[in-house]
C-alpha cells in the first residue's frame, strides 16, 4: 500500500498574485526528508466562481477589521445558524466610506454560493491518498478554512486536520482549537522544523507534548505543549520555496489573463528596528521579533533560482524590513549581472538617496516605506525613530527617481495634540505634488503590539472586539478577545485633537484628488535654477535663482541643518564671501514661498529635480554633521 501523503490547502481570501510562502517552504522542507506533500489553491476556484475583479476587491481593498471575506463564508460553516446578511448591512451603516448598493448585492450573492463551493472542493479531493490535511490561515482565511475542515472531518473522520498561520498564533490558535472540535492540531509560530516532526509523530503515534507551539487534544480537552517554540536561527539552512502548485493553479484559472504573478520569497524574518524600538501599533512578528536575515550571497542565489524556475520578473519579499546590507551587497550585484526585476520590499523611511538608487537600478519601481505620519511628535509616540521632514524627503526622492510609494497616515495615538495635525495640514498643502498616502486611518489595536500588551500604559480603555468578529463567531466577548487579531478601543484623544484630525483627514482627501494635476518641478542650468510652480492652490509662477540662492536650494536636496547648508555652499565660494546670515535669509525666503520645508533648524527643498541633477557635494565632515542633525530624534 502506498504511503499516505500530506495535503496543504490554501483557501480564500489569499491574494491571487502571490503564492503562499509558508506552504511552499513546508513542501520543500518535507521533500528534503522524503515526505510527500501536495498543495491545493482553492482560492483560485472561488475567484473563478465569483469573478476575479470582485475577488480582488474583497481580498485587497476591504478594510481588514470589517472581516468581509470571513463573513462571506459563515453559511458554509454554520449553515442556517449563520447571521443574516442584514446584520452585516447594519454593522457597516456608520462606516466612514459606505459600500455601494451594487457591491453589497454582489457580496450577498457570493455568500450564498459558499456552501456549494465547499462541497465542490471536497469532491475534488481523493481522501484515500491523505492522512493529514493542513490549513494555513492569515488575514481573512479562517471561515473558509474552518468550513473546509469541518466538511473533511464529516467525510473522512480519520484524517488529522492541522491549522497554522498568523490567525493561529499564540492564544488565538488555542481558543480556536477549543471552540472548533474538528481542528485536531494547531501549530503556532514558525513551523519549518516542527511540522515535519508533527507529521512523523502523528503517523507513529508518538506524543506531541514536547513539540513547542503545538496545541492538541487529550481526552477531548485542549492541551498546549509546555515546550518553548522553535525558531529558525539560520535562514540560509532553509530550502528554496516550491511554488509549482501555485503556478499550475494560476494557469488553470481565469485569473491567468488578469493577474501578474509575484513570486514570493523571504530574505529575513523579524525586525531589526523592532528589536530596539518596537513601534507601538505594530503587531507583526508575534513571538518572533528577533531579526534573522540571509546572507547577500544566499539571497542572490535564491532570487536567481526563482527567476530561472518560474519566469516571473516580479519577486515579492515578505520581509517586514529590508536588511540594510542588501543596498550595497545584493542589489548592485544583481544590477551588475544584468537583472531587471521588480523586487518588492518593506523598508524604514529614513533611507538615503543612494539606497533608493541601488534598488531602482535593479529594475524595482515600488516599495513600502513605514512613513505613517508627517509629524515628528506623532512619530516619536509611535517609536518610529524618524522625523516628519525625513518622510517628506523620501517622498520627494521617490518622485524624482520614479518609485511608486505605498504608504498610509495613521492617527489617534495616545499623546497626540491638535498642533501635531495643524502642522501636518499645513505641510499637505505644500506637498500635493508628491505621492499622497493610500489612506488615512485610525490605528487598530493589533495583537502583539505594545499598545495591545500594555493598554494601561497608553491610557487605552474600553477594549472590545470589532463588530465583524461578532458576526463571524457566535461566542462570548471574552472568547472573541482571545481569538481576534484586531481589536477596537478608546484612546485618550481630546475633542480638540479629534477636530484637528478631521481637518487633516479632509486635507488628505484633497491631496489624493488633486495630486495628478499638481506639480512643482525644477530645471538646473549651469548658471541658474528655474522652479515651475504649478501646485494646486498656488498661483502659477516661474522662479529663477542664480548664484548663492541656487546653491542653497540645491544644498537642501536632502534634510540638512542651516549650519550644514552654510558650510556646504561656503566651501564652493571664496573664503569669507558668504555669511551664515545670508544663507539663513535665503532659506527663510524659500520657506515663505513654500518652496522648502522647515522643521526646527532643518530644511528640505520641495521642488522635484531631474534625476541627473545632484546636489552640491558636501565635504565629508559637513555631510556627516547634516546627516546626524537630520537623523537625531
C-alpha positions as CSV (number, residue, x, y, z in Angstrom):
1,X,0.0,0.0,0.0
2,X,1.4,3.4,-1.0
3,X,2.4,5.7,1.8
4,X,-0.1,8.4,2.7
5,X,0.6,12.0,1.7
6,X,0.1,15.3,3.3
7,X,-2.3,17.8,1.7
8,X,-1.9,21.5,2.4
9,X,-4.9,23.7,1.5
10,X,-5.0,27.4,0.6
11,X,-8.5,28.8,0.9
12,X,-10.0,32.2,0.1
13,X,-9.1,35.0,0.5
14,X,-5.5,34.6,-0.2
15,X,-4.4,37.4,-2.6
16,X,-4.2,36.0,-6.1
17,X,-0.9,37.4,-7.5
18,X,1.3,35.8,-4.8
19,X,1.9,32.1,-3.9
20,X,1.7,31.3,-0.2
21,X,5.3,31.2,1.0
22,X,4.6,29.2,4.2
23,X,3.2,26.2,2.5
24,X,5.8,26.4,-0.3
25,X,8.5,26.2,2.3
26,X,6.8,23.4,4.2
27,X,6.5,21.3,1.0
28,X,10.2,21.9,0.1
29,X,11.3,21.1,3.6
30,X,9.3,17.9,3.8
31,X,10.7,16.8,0.4
32,X,14.2,17.0,1.9
33,X,13.0,14.5,4.5
34,X,11.4,12.2,1.9
35,X,7.8,13.1,2.8
36,X,5.3,13.6,0.0
37,X,3.1,16.7,0.1
38,X,0.5,18.3,-2.2
39,X,-0.8,21.9,-2.2
40,X,-4.2,22.9,-3.5
41,X,-5.1,26.5,-4.2
42,X,-8.9,26.5,-3.8
43,X,-8.6,30.3,-3.7
44,X,-8.4,30.4,-7.5
45,X,-11.5,28.3,-7.9
46,X,-13.6,30.7,-5.8
47,X,-12.2,33.6,-7.8
48,X,-13.3,31.8,-11.0
49,X,-16.8,31.4,-9.5
50,X,-17.4,35.0,-8.3
51,X,-15.2,36.7,-10.8
52,X,-11.6,37.7,-10.4
53,X,-12.1,41.5,-10.1
54,X,-14.7,41.0,-7.4
55,X,-12.4,38.6,-5.6
56,X,-9.6,41.1,-5.7
57,X,-11.8,43.8,-4.3
58,X,-12.7,41.7,-1.3
59,X,-9.1,40.3,-0.8
60,X,-7.2,43.5,-1.2
61,X,-9.5,46.5,-0.9
62,X,-11.7,45.9,2.0
63,X,-10.7,47.1,5.5
64,X,-9.3,44.1,7.3
65,X,-11.1,44.7,10.6
66,X,-14.5,44.5,8.9
67,X,-13.9,40.8,8.1
68,X,-15.9,41.0,4.8
69,X,-14.1,37.9,3.4
70,X,-14.7,36.0,6.6
71,X,-18.4,36.8,6.9
72,X,-19.0,35.6,3.3
73,X,-18.1,32.1,4.4
74,X,-20.2,31.9,7.5
75,X,-23.1,30.0,5.8
76,X,-20.6,27.4,4.7
77,X,-19.5,26.9,8.3
78,X,-22.7,27.4,10.3
79,X,-25.5,26.7,7.8
80,X,-28.8,28.2,8.8
81,X,-27.3,29.4,12.1
82,X,-25.2,31.9,10.3
83,X,-26.0,35.5,11.0
84,X,-28.3,37.1,8.2
85,X,-26.8,39.4,5.7
86,X,-29.0,42.2,7.1
87,X,-26.8,42.1,10.2
88,X,-23.7,42.9,8.1
89,X,-25.5,45.8,6.4
90,X,-26.5,47.2,9.8
91,X,-23.0,46.8,11.1
92,X,-21.4,48.9,8.4
93,X,-24.1,51.5,8.2
94,X,-22.0,54.1,10.0
95,X,-18.8,53.2,8.3
96,X,-16.9,56.3,7.0
97,X,-16.9,55.1,3.4
98,X,-20.3,53.4,2.8
99,X,-20.3,50.4,0.5
100,X,-22.3,50.9,-2.8
101,X,-25.5,49.0,-3.1
102,X,-24.3,47.0,-6.1
103,X,-21.3,45.9,-4.1
104,X,-23.5,44.8,-1.2
105,X,-25.7,42.8,-3.6
106,X,-22.6,41.1,-5.0
107,X,-21.4,40.2,-1.5
108,X,-24.7,38.7,-0.6
109,X,-24.7,36.6,-3.8
110,X,-21.2,35.4,-3.3
111,X,-22.1,34.5,0.3
112,X,-25.0,32.3,-0.9
113,X,-22.5,30.4,-3.1
114,X,-20.1,29.4,-0.4
115,X,-21.8,26.2,0.9
116,X,-21.8,24.7,-2.6
117,X,-18.2,25.9,-3.1
118,X,-17.0,23.9,0.0
119,X,-18.8,20.8,-1.2
120,X,-17.2,21.2,-4.7
121,X,-13.7,21.5,-3.1
122,X,-14.3,18.4,-1.0
123,X,-15.5,16.5,-4.1
124,X,-12.1,17.2,-5.8
125,X,-10.1,15.5,-3.0
126,X,-9.3,11.8,-3.1
127,X,-9.2,11.3,0.7
128,X,-7.8,7.8,0.4
129,X,-4.4,9.4,-0.5
130,X,-4.1,11.5,2.6
131,X,-3.8,11.1,6.3
132,X,-3.1,14.7,7.3
133,X,-4.6,17.9,5.9
134,X,-3.0,21.2,6.8
135,X,-4.6,24.7,6.6
136,X,-2.8,27.9,6.5
137,X,-4.8,30.9,7.7
138,X,-3.7,34.5,7.7
139,X,-5.9,37.6,7.3
140,X,-9.4,36.5,6.1
141,X,-8.9,32.8,5.6
142,X,-10.4,31.5,8.8
143,X,-14.0,30.9,7.9
144,X,-13.3,29.2,4.6
145,X,-10.6,27.0,6.2
146,X,-12.8,26.1,9.1
147,X,-15.7,25.2,6.8
148,X,-13.5,23.0,4.7
149,X,-12.0,21.3,7.7
150,X,-15.5,20.6,9.1
151,X,-16.5,19.0,5.7
152,X,-13.4,16.9,5.6
153,X,-14.0,15.5,9.1
154,X,-17.6,14.8,8.1
155,X,-16.5,12.8,5.1
156,X,-13.2,11.3,6.4
157,X,-13.1,11.5,10.2
158,X,-9.9,9.5,10.3
159,X,-8.0,12.4,8.7
160,X,-6.0,14.6,11.0
161,X,-6.6,18.3,10.5
162,X,-3.7,20.7,11.3
163,X,-4.0,24.5,11.4
164,X,-1.3,27.2,11.3
165,X,-0.6,30.7,10.1
166,X,-0.9,34.2,11.6
167,X,-4.5,33.7,12.7
168,X,-3.5,30.7,14.9
169,X,-0.5,32.2,16.7
170,X,-0.4,32.1,20.5
171,X,-3.8,32.2,22.3
172,X,-5.7,32.8,19.1
173,X,-4.9,29.3,18.0
174,X,-5.6,27.8,21.4
175,X,-9.1,29.5,21.6
176,X,-10.0,28.4,18.0
177,X,-8.9,24.9,18.8
178,X,-11.1,24.9,21.9
179,X,-14.1,26.2,20.0
180,X,-14.0,24.0,16.9
181,X,-13.7,20.3,17.7
182,X,-12.9,19.4,14.1
183,X,-9.4,21.1,14.5
184,X,-7.1,18.3,15.7
185,X,-3.8,20.2,16.0
186,X,-2.6,23.8,15.9
187,X,0.9,24.9,15.1
188,X,1.7,28.3,16.5
189,X,4.8,30.2,15.2
190,X,7.4,29.1,12.8
191,X,6.6,25.5,11.6
192,X,9.6,24.8,9.3
193,X,11.1,22.3,11.7
194,X,8.0,21.5,13.9
195,X,5.6,20.5,11.1
196,X,7.7,17.6,9.7
197,X,8.2,16.3,13.2
198,X,4.5,16.6,13.9
199,X,3.7,14.6,10.8
200,X,6.1,11.8,11.8
201,X,4.8,11.7,15.3
202,X,1.2,11.6,14.3
203,X,2.0,8.7,12.0
204,X,4.0,6.8,14.6
205,X,1.5,7.5,17.4
206,X,4.1,9.4,19.5
207,X,3.3,12.1,22.0
208,X,3.2,15.7,20.9
209,X,3.8,17.0,24.4
210,X,7.3,18.3,23.8
211,X,6.7,19.9,20.4
212,X,6.9,23.7,21.0
213,X,4.0,25.8,19.9
214,X,1.7,22.7,19.3
215,X,-1.8,22.5,20.7
216,X,-3.7,19.2,20.6
217,X,-6.4,17.2,22.3
218,X,-6.1,14.8,25.2
219,X,-9.3,13.0,26.2
220,X,-11.2,15.7,24.4
221,X,-9.5,18.6,26.2
222,X,-7.4,21.3,24.6
223,X,-3.7,20.9,25.7
224,X,-0.8,23.1,24.6
225,X,2.8,21.9,24.8
226,X,4.8,23.3,27.6
227,X,8.0,23.3,25.4
228,X,9.2,26.6,24.0
229,X,8.6,27.4,20.4
230,X,11.3,26.6,17.9
231,X,12.6,29.4,15.7
232,X,14.8,29.1,12.6
233,X,18.2,30.6,13.6
234,X,20.0,30.4,10.3
235,X,17.7,31.2,7.3
236,X,20.4,30.1,4.9
237,X,19.5,26.5,6.0
238,X,16.0,26.7,4.6
239,X,15.2,25.3,1.2
240,X,14.1,27.3,-1.8
241,X,10.2,27.5,-1.8
242,X,8.4,25.1,-4.1
243,X,5.8,27.2,-5.9
244,X,4.9,24.7,-8.7
245,X,1.4,24.1,-7.3
246,X,0.6,27.8,-7.3
247,X,1.6,28.3,-10.9
248,X,-0.3,25.2,-12.0
249,X,-3.4,26.6,-10.3
250,X,-2.9,30.0,-11.8
251,X,-2.5,28.7,-15.3
252,X,-5.7,26.7,-14.9
253,X,-7.7,29.7,-13.7
254,X,-9.4,32.6,-15.5
255,X,-7.1,34.8,-13.4
256,X,-4.2,33.9,-15.6
257,X,-5.1,36.6,-18.1
258,X,-5.7,39.2,-15.3
259,X,-3.1,38.6,-12.7
260,X,0.6,39.4,-12.9
261,X,2.2,36.8,-10.6
262,X,4.7,37.9,-7.9
263,X,6.9,35.0,-6.8
264,X,7.2,35.1,-3.1
265,X,10.3,34.6,-1.1
266,X,11.8,35.9,2.2
267,X,15.3,37.2,2.9
268,X,14.7,37.9,6.6
269,X,12.4,37.3,9.5
270,X,11.7,39.6,12.4
271,X,12.6,43.3,12.5
272,X,15.9,44.8,13.4
273,X,14.3,48.1,14.3
274,X,11.6,46.4,16.4
275,X,14.3,44.6,18.4
276,X,15.5,48.1,19.6
277,X,12.3,50.1,19.5
278,X,9.0,48.2,18.9
279,X,6.6,50.5,17.1
280,X,3.7,51.0,19.4
281,X,1.0,50.0,17.0
282,X,2.8,47.1,15.2
283,X,1.6,43.5,15.9
284,X,3.8,41.9,13.2
285,X,6.2,39.1,14.0
286,X,4.2,37.8,17.0
287,X,6.7,36.0,19.2
288,X,9.5,36.1,16.6
289,X,10.8,39.7,16.7
290,X,14.4,38.6,16.7
291,X,15.9,39.7,13.3
292,X,17.5,37.0,11.2
293,X,18.5,37.5,7.5
294,X,20.0,35.5,4.7
295,X,23.5,36.4,3.6
296,X,23.6,38.6,0.4
297,X,25.0,35.7,-1.5
298,X,22.3,33.3,-0.4
299,X,19.6,35.9,-1.3
300,X,21.3,36.4,-4.7
301,X,21.3,32.6,-5.4
302,X,17.7,32.2,-4.4
303,X,16.5,35.2,-6.5
304,X,18.4,33.7,-9.5
305,X,16.8,30.3,-8.9
306,X,13.3,31.7,-8.6
307,X,13.7,33.8,-11.8
308,X,15.0,30.8,-13.8
309,X,12.4,28.4,-12.4
310,X,9.2,30.4,-12.5
311,X,10.0,33.0,-15.2
312,X,8.2,35.8,-13.4
313,X,10.0,39.1,-13.4
314,X,8.4,40.2,-10.1
315,X,9.7,38.9,-6.7
316,X,7.6,39.7,-3.6
317,X,9.7,39.6,-0.4
318,X,7.6,39.0,2.7
319,X,10.3,40.6,4.9
320,X,9.0,43.2,7.4
321,X,12.1,45.2,6.9
322,X,14.9,45.0,4.4
323,X,18.5,44.1,5.5
324,X,20.5,47.3,5.1
325,X,23.4,45.3,3.7
326,X,21.5,44.5,0.6
327,X,21.7,48.1,-0.7
328,X,25.5,47.7,-1.1
329,X,26.0,43.9,-1.4
330,X,22.9,42.4,-3.1
331,X,21.2,45.0,-5.3
332,X,24.4,46.2,-7.0
333,X,25.4,42.6,-7.7
334,X,22.0,41.9,-9.3
335,X,22.2,45.1,-11.4
336,X,25.8,44.4,-12.5
337,X,24.8,40.9,-13.7
338,X,22.1,42.4,-15.8
339,X,19.0,41.5,-13.8
340,X,15.9,43.7,-14.4
341,X,13.4,42.6,-11.8
342,X,10.7,44.1,-9.6
343,X,12.0,43.4,-6.0
344,X,9.3,44.3,-3.6
345,X,10.4,45.2,-0.1
346,X,9.1,47.0,3.0
347,X,11.7,49.5,4.3
348,X,12.3,52.0,7.0
349,X,11.6,55.5,5.8
350,X,15.0,57.2,6.6
351,X,16.7,55.7,3.6
352,X,19.5,57.6,1.8
353,X,19.1,58.5,-1.9
354,X,21.9,56.1,-2.8
355,X,19.8,53.3,-1.2
356,X,16.9,54.2,-3.4
357,X,19.0,54.3,-6.5
358,X,20.5,51.0,-5.7
359,X,17.1,49.4,-5.6
360,X,15.9,51.3,-8.7
361,X,18.9,50.1,-10.8
362,X,17.8,46.5,-10.3
363,X,14.5,47.4,-12.0
364,X,12.3,48.0,-9.0
365,X,9.7,50.7,-9.2
366,X,7.7,50.3,-6.0
367,X,8.2,49.7,-2.3
368,X,6.5,50.2,1.1
369,X,8.3,52.6,3.5
370,X,6.9,52.8,7.0
371,X,6.1,56.5,6.8
372,X,2.8,56.5,8.9
373,X,2.9,60.3,9.7
374,X,4.4,63.6,8.7
375,X,4.7,64.9,12.3
376,X,7.8,64.2,14.4
377,X,5.9,64.2,17.7
378,X,3.4,61.7,16.5
379,X,6.3,59.6,15.0
380,X,8.0,59.7,18.4
381,X,4.8,58.5,20.1
382,X,4.9,55.6,17.6
383,X,8.6,54.8,18.3
384,X,9.3,55.2,14.6
385,X,12.8,56.7,15.1
386,X,12.4,59.2,12.2
387,X,11.4,62.9,11.7
388,X,8.4,64.1,9.7
389,X,10.7,66.1,7.4
390,X,12.7,63.0,6.6
391,X,9.5,61.3,5.5
392,X,8.8,64.1,3.0
393,X,12.4,63.8,1.9
394,X,11.8,60.1,1.0
395,X,8.6,61.1,-0.9
396,X,10.4,63.7,-2.9
397,X,13.3,61.5,-3.8
398,X,10.9,58.7,-4.7
399,X,9.1,61.1,-7.1
400,X,12.3,62.1,-8.7
401,X,13.6,58.5,-9.2
402,X,10.2,57.2,-10.3
403,X,9.1,54.9,-7.5
404,X,5.5,54.1,-6.7
405,X,5.4,54.6,-2.9
406,X,2.7,52.9,-0.9
407,X,2.1,54.5,2.5
408,X,-0.6,55.5,5.0
409,X,-1.2,58.1,7.6
410,X,-2.1,56.6,11.0
411,X,-3.7,58.8,13.6
412,X,-5.4,58.7,17.0
413,X,-2.3,57.8,19.1
414,X,-2.3,58.5,22.8
415,X,-0.5,61.7,23.5
416,X,-1.2,63.5,20.1
417,X,-2.1,67.1,20.1
418,X,-4.1,69.4,17.9
419,X,-0.9,71.2,17.0
420,X,0.5,68.0,15.6
421,X,-2.3,67.8,13.0
422,X,-2.3,71.6,12.3
423,X,1.3,71.1,11.2
424,X,0.5,68.1,9.0
425,X,-2.3,70.0,7.4
426,X,0.0,73.0,6.6
427,X,2.6,70.7,5.1
428,X,0.0,68.8,3.0
429,X,-0.9,72.0,1.2
430,X,2.8,72.3,0.1
431,X,3.4,68.7,-0.9
432,X,0.4,67.8,-3.1
433,X,2.9,67.3,-6.0
434,X,4.4,64.3,-4.0
435,X,2.9,60.8,-3.7
436,X,-0.2,61.0,-1.4
437,X,-1.0,58.3,1.1
438,X,-3.2,55.5,0.1
439,X,-5.4,56.1,3.2
440,X,-5.5,58.0,6.4
441,X,-7.0,55.9,9.2
442,X,-7.0,55.5,13.0
443,X,-4.7,52.9,14.3
444,X,-6.0,49.4,15.2
445,X,-5.2,47.7,18.5
446,X,-3.4,44.8,16.9
447,X,-2.4,41.7,18.9
448,X,1.3,41.6,20.0
449,X,1.7,45.3,19.6
450,X,3.0,47.3,22.7
451,X,-0.4,49.1,23.0
452,X,-2.1,45.7,23.0
453,X,0.2,44.3,25.6
454,X,0.2,47.4,27.9
455,X,-3.0,49.4,27.3
456,X,-2.9,51.0,30.7
457,X,0.5,52.5,29.9
458,X,-1.1,54.3,27.0
459,X,-4.4,55.2,28.6
460,X,-6.3,52.9,26.3
461,X,-9.7,51.8,27.6
462,X,-12.9,50.0,26.6
463,X,-11.1,47.3,24.6
464,X,-13.6,45.3,22.7
465,X,-14.0,43.1,19.6
466,X,-14.8,44.6,16.3
467,X,-18.4,44.1,15.0
468,X,-17.1,41.8,12.3
469,X,-15.9,39.2,14.9
470,X,-19.3,39.2,16.5
471,X,-20.9,38.5,13.1
472,X,-18.5,35.6,12.4
473,X,-18.1,33.9,15.7
474,X,-21.1,33.1,18.0
475,X,-19.0,33.2,21.1
476,X,-19.0,35.4,24.3
477,X,-16.9,38.6,24.3
478,X,-14.1,37.1,26.3
479,X,-13.7,34.4,23.7
480,X,-13.7,36.9,20.9
481,X,-11.0,38.9,22.5
482,X,-8.8,35.7,22.8
483,X,-9.2,34.7,19.1
484,X,-9.2,38.2,17.5
485,X,-6.1,39.7,16.0
486,X,-7.7,43.1,15.5
487,X,-9.4,44.8,18.5
488,X,-11.2,48.1,18.9
489,X,-10.6,50.5,21.8
490,X,-10.9,54.1,23.0
491,X,-7.6,56.0,23.1
492,X,-7.4,59.2,25.3
493,X,-7.9,61.7,22.5
494,X,-9.3,65.2,23.3
495,X,-12.1,66.7,21.3
496,X,-9.8,69.5,20.1
497,X,-7.4,66.9,18.7
498,X,-10.2,65.0,17.0
499,X,-11.3,68.2,15.3
500,X,-7.7,68.7,14.0
501,X,-7.5,65.1,12.8
502,X,-10.7,65.6,10.9
503,X,-9.3,68.7,9.2
504,X,-6.1,66.7,8.2
505,X,-8.3,63.9,7.0
506,X,-10.1,66.3,4.7
507,X,-6.8,67.7,3.5
508,X,-5.5,64.2,2.8
509,X,-8.6,63.5,0.6
510,X,-7.9,66.7,-1.2
511,X,-4.3,65.7,-1.7
512,X,-5.4,62.5,-3.3
513,X,-7.9,64.3,-5.5
514,X,-5.5,67.0,-6.9
515,X,-2.2,65.1,-7.0
516,X,-2.3,64.1,-10.6
517,X,-2.7,67.8,-11.6
518,X,-0.2,69.3,-9.1
519,X,3.5,69.8,-9.8
520,X,6.5,71.7,-8.5
521,X,9.4,70.9,-10.9
522,X,12.8,72.4,-11.3
523,X,15.4,72.7,-14.1
524,X,19.0,73.3,-13.4
525,X,21.3,75.0,-15.9
526,X,25.0,75.9,-15.5
527,X,24.1,79.3,-14.2
528,X,20.5,79.1,-12.8
529,X,17.8,77.1,-11.1
530,X,14.3,77.5,-12.5
531,X,11.4,76.4,-10.4
532,X,8.0,75.9,-12.1
533,X,5.2,76.5,-9.5
534,X,2.1,74.6,-10.6
535,X,0.9,73.1,-7.3
536,X,-2.9,73.0,-6.6
537,X,-3.9,76.0,-4.6
538,X,-0.8,78.2,-5.6
539,X,-0.7,80.9,-8.2
540,X,1.3,79.6,-11.2
541,X,4.8,81.1,-11.3
542,X,8.3,80.6,-12.6
543,X,11.1,81.4,-10.2
544,X,14.7,81.8,-11.4
545,X,17.5,81.7,-8.9
546,X,21.2,82.2,-9.6
547,X,24.4,82.3,-7.6
548,X,24.1,81.7,-3.9
549,X,20.4,81.2,-3.9
550,X,20.7,78.4,-6.4
551,X,23.5,76.8,-4.4
552,X,21.5,77.0,-1.2
553,X,18.4,75.4,-2.7
554,X,20.4,72.5,-4.2
555,X,22.3,72.0,-0.9
556,X,19.0,71.3,0.7
557,X,18.3,68.4,-1.7
558,X,18.3,66.2,1.4
559,X,17.4,67.2,5.0
560,X,20.2,69.4,6.5
561,X,20.6,72.0,9.2
562,X,21.1,75.6,8.3
563,X,24.7,75.4,9.5
564,X,25.3,72.4,7.3
565,X,23.8,74.2,4.3
566,X,26.1,77.2,5.1
567,X,29.2,75.0,5.3
568,X,28.4,73.3,2.0
569,X,27.8,76.4,0.0
570,X,30.7,78.3,1.7
571,X,33.1,75.6,0.6
572,X,32.3,76.5,-3.0
573,X,32.8,80.3,-2.6
574,X,35.8,82.5,-1.9
575,X,36.7,82.4,1.8
576,X,34.6,84.9,3.8
577,X,32.4,85.8,0.9
578,X,29.3,84.1,2.3
579,X,27.9,84.6,5.8
580,X,25.5,82.4,7.9
581,X,23.1,85.3,8.0
582,X,22.9,85.5,4.2
583,X,22.2,81.8,4.0
584,X,19.5,81.9,6.7
585,X,17.8,84.8,4.9
586,X,17.7,82.8,1.6
587,X,16.4,79.8,3.5
588,X,13.7,81.9,5.1
589,X,12.6,83.2,1.7
590,X,12.3,79.7,0.3
591,X,10.2,78.6,3.3
592,X,8.0,81.7,3.0
593,X,7.1,80.7,-0.6
594,X,6.6,77.0,0.5
595,X,9.4,76.0,-1.9
596,X,11.2,74.5,1.1
597,X,10.1,72.9,4.3
598,X,11.5,73.8,7.7
599,X,11.4,71.8,10.9
600,X,13.3,73.4,13.7
601,X,16.7,74.2,12.2
602,X,16.3,71.5,9.4
603,X,15.5,72.4,5.8
604,X,14.4,70.4,2.8
605,X,13.8,71.6,-0.8
606,X,10.5,70.6,-2.2
607,X,10.9,71.0,-6.0
608,X,11.3,67.8,-8.0
609,X,14.7,67.9,-9.7
610,X,15.8,65.9,-12.8
611,X,17.4,62.8,-11.5
612,X,20.8,63.7,-13.0
613,X,20.8,67.0,-11.0
614,X,22.9,66.1,-8.0
615,X,23.0,68.4,-5.0
616,X,26.2,70.2,-4.2
617,X,28.8,67.8,-2.9
618,X,29.4,68.3,0.8
619,X,32.8,67.9,2.4
620,X,32.7,64.7,4.3
621,X,32.8,66.3,7.8
622,X,29.9,68.7,6.8
623,X,27.9,65.9,5.3
624,X,28.2,64.0,8.5
625,X,27.0,67.0,10.5
626,X,24.0,67.4,8.3
627,X,23.1,63.8,8.4
628,X,23.4,63.5,12.2
629,X,21.2,66.5,12.6
630,X,18.5,65.0,10.4
631,X,18.5,61.6,11.9
632,X,18.5,62.6,15.6
633,X,15.1,62.0,17.2
